[in-house]
Amino acid sequence: MSSWMRVGLIIIIFFFLALFPVHDAQTQASLTLTVTSGQSVSASVTKADVEAGRVEILNPTVIEITANVNWQVVASVVIDSFPAGTGNPTALALEVGNNDQPGQFNAGGGLVQTGVPGSFTFSVDFRINLLTLGNAPAGNYGFTITYTIQAQ
Amino acid sequence: MRKFKVLAVLLLVGVLALGLNTLSLATTATGTSSVTLTNAPIFVTVTTPFGTAPSVTSADVVAGLTTVGTATFTVDSTAIYAVTAVTNAGGTTTAAPGTAAFGVGDSAASACQINFNAGAFANGDVGPTSLTAQPATSGGAGTAVVVGLQIDWTQYTDAPSGSYICQIDLTATAP
């Protein structure tokens, strides 16, 4: 066997070892995400909310995840409805809490939580920034939040 | 040369296989929820009520007016709003002694005159005092509205001794 053949065989063996089965077990991410409670959350504005400039809704929605790799859950927000005469509200009015950084809220969504392989249940905090609503007359303001779990 | 080509093809296949396998990292899962905010945008509170009722002085008689004082209301609103204040709305508490007599078209309601924020007084006969297009107060302590009250004795043709009561109804309205 020539030296070229030996080098080729070594490279081929390397690739196949890398592909099967160890590499496959490490990269085949299996991720699930379920909103187990708080699928529909509602709140009403109070006088204190107006003075604070925001409505806080803490821990209303619970998410259960399973993952066999390091993971992260991110949220994205869309605004579905608002009353006529409102001053151009956007999805940025709804802020989603970052559980990795308590007290931090991200306008329009963002990182919710990260973790290691396993099964976990955690809640999500929301905050509605009244200042971003502009003129905010009476009525319902509807938001939909999509949570996505990804391998890190 | 043939061996070299075989080797290159094998390398290419290996690289492509690695690349395809890496695509499995894009596995994701999603879920959704919704948040609904119900906004009743406006709140009015009495911060400082009218003080002790004054007694009529001789100077008041000469002037034809008795200044009662002011009350302060606070308006919190997420929306642009308007404020109106009227006397005797509903007619439940605005009153004068039973033997009081009024000029034509006048009443205890028109005798109770109000203003906003030290502005001009409005005769209750003319219509309610109002503030229009007030800015939203989100993120602040609310806006104070000072309501002044005076009794106009010229509305009476006979104002005997007794208690004269003025009811002020203040309404803040957002669309």
Chai-1 contact restraints between the chains, C-beta under 6 A:
chainA,res_idxA,chainB,res_idxB,connection_type,confidence,min_distance_angstrom,max_distance_angstrom,comment,restraint_id
A,W4,B,K3,contact,1.0,0.0,6.0,A-B,restraint_1
A,G8,B,L7,contact,1.0,0.0,6.0,A-B,restraint_2
A,I12,B,L10,contact,1.0,0.0,6.0,A-B,restraint_3
A,F15,B,G14,contact,1.0,0.0,6.0,A-B,restraint_4
A,L19,B,A17,contact,1.0,0.0,6.0,A-B,restraint_5
A,T27,B,S24,contact,1.0,0.0,6.0,A-B,restraint_6
A,T27,B,L25,contact,1.0,0.0,6.0,A-B,restraint_7
A,Q28,B,S24,contact,1.0,0.0,6.0,A-B,restraint_8
A,A29,B,L25,contact,1.0,0.0,6.0,A-B,restraint_9
A,A29,B,T27,contact,1.0,0.0,6.0,A-B,restraint_10
A,L31,B,T27,contact,1.0,0.0,6.0,A-B,restraint_11
A,L31,B,A29,contact,1.0,0.0,6.0,A-B,restraint_12
A,T32,B,A29,contact,1.0,0.0,6.0,A-B,restraint_13
A,L33,B,A29,contact,1.0,0.0,6.0,A-B,restraint_14
A,L33,B,G31,contact,1.0,0.0,6.0,A-B,restraint_15
A,T34,B,G31,contact,1.0,0.0,6.0,A-B,restraint_16
A,V35,B,G31,contact,1.0,0.0,6.0,A-B,restraint_17
A,V35,B,S33,contact,1.0,0.0,6.0,A-B,restraint_18
A,Q39,B,S33,contact,1.0,0.0,6.0,A-B,restraint_19
A,S40,B,S34,contact,1.0,0.0,6.0,A-B,restraint_20
A,V41,B,V35,contact,1.0,0.0,6.0,A-B,restraint_21
A,S42,B,T36,contact,1.0,0.0,6.0,A-B,restraint_22
A,A43,B,L37,contact,1.0,0.0,6.0,A-B,restraint_23
A,S44,B,T38,contact,1.0,0.0,6.0,A-B,restraint_24
A,V45,B,N39,contact,1.0,0.0,6.0,A-B,restraint_25
A,K47,B,F43,contact,1.0,0.0,6.0,A-B,restraint_26
A,K47,B,D76,contact,1.0,0.0,6.0,A-B,restraint_27
A,V50,B,D76,contact,1.0,0.0,6.0,A-B,restraint_28
A,V50,B,T78,contact,1.0,0.0,6.0,A-B,restraint_29
A,V50,B,S138,contact,1.0,0.0,6.0,A-B,restraint_30
A,E51,B,D76,contact,1.0,0.0,6.0,A-B,restraint_31
A,E51,B,A141,contact,1.0,0.0,6.0,A-B,restraint_32
A,G53,B,S138,contact,1.0,0.0,6.0,A-B,restraint_33
A,G53,B,G139,contact,1.0,0.0,6.0,A-B,restraint_34
A,T61,B,S33,contact,1.0,0.0,6.0,A-B,restraint_35
A,G85,B,P175,contact,1.0,0.0,6.0,A-B,restraint_36
A,F126,B,V35,contact,1.0,0.0,6.0,A-B,restraint_37
A,I128,B,L37,contact,1.0,0.0,6.0,A-B,restraint_38
A,L130,B,T78,contact,1.0,0.0,6.0,A-B,restraint_39
A,L130,B,S138,contact,1.0,0.0,6.0,A-B,restraint_40
A,L131,B,S138,contact,1.0,0.0,6.0,A-B,restraint_41
A,L131,B,G139,contact,1.0,0.0,6.0,A-B,restraint_42
A,N135,B,A79,contact,1.0,0.0,6.0,A-B,restraint_43
A,N135,B,I80,contact,1.0,0.0,6.0,A-B,restraint_44
A,A136,B,N39,contact,1.0,0.0,6.0,A-B,restraint_45
A,A136,B,P41,contact,1.0,0.0,6.0,A-B,restraint_46
A,A136,B,T78,contact,1.0,0.0,6.0,A-B,restraint_47
A,A136,B,A79,contact,1.0,0.0,6.0,A-B,restraint_48
A,P137,B,P41,contact,1.0,0.0,6.0,A-B,restraint_49
A,P137,B,A79,contact,1.0,0.0,6.0,A-B,restraint_50
A,P137,B,A174,contact,1.0,0.0,6.0,A-B,restraint_51
A,P137,B,P175,contact,1.0,0.0,6.0,A-B,restraint_52
A,A138,B,N39,contact,1.0,0.0,6.0,A-B,restraint_53
A,A138,B,A40,contact,1.0,0.0,6.0,A-B,restraint_54
A,A138,B,P41,contact,1.0,0.0,6.0,A-B,restraint_55
A,N140,B,T36,contact,1.0,0.0,6.0,A-B,restraint_56
A,N140,B,T38,contact,1.0,0.0,6.0,A-B,restraint_57
A,Y141,B,L37,contact,1.0,0.0,6.0,A-B,restraint_58
A,G142,B,T36,contact,1.0,0.0,6.0,A-B,restraint_59
A,F143,B,V35,contact,1.0,0.0,6.0,A-B,restraint_60
A,T144,B,T32,contact,1.0,0.0,6.0,A-B,restraint_61
A,T144,B,S34,contact,1.0,0.0,6.0,A-B,restraint_62
A,I145,B,S33,contact,1.0,0.0,6.0,A-B,restraint_63
A,T146,B,T30,contact,1.0,0.0,6.0,A-B,restraint_64
A,T146,B,T32,contact,1.0,0.0,6.0,A-B,restraint_65
A,Y147,B,G31,contact,1.0,0.0,6.0,A-B,restraint_66
A,T148,B,T28,contact,1.0,0.0,6.0,A-B,restraint_67
A,T148,B,T30,contact,1.0,0.0,6.0,A-B,restraint_68
A,I149,B,A29,contact,1.0,0.0,6.0,A-B,restraint_69
A,Q150,B,T28,contact,1.0,0.0,6.0,A-B,restraint_70
A,A151,B,L25,contact,1.0,0.0,6.0,A-B,restraint_71
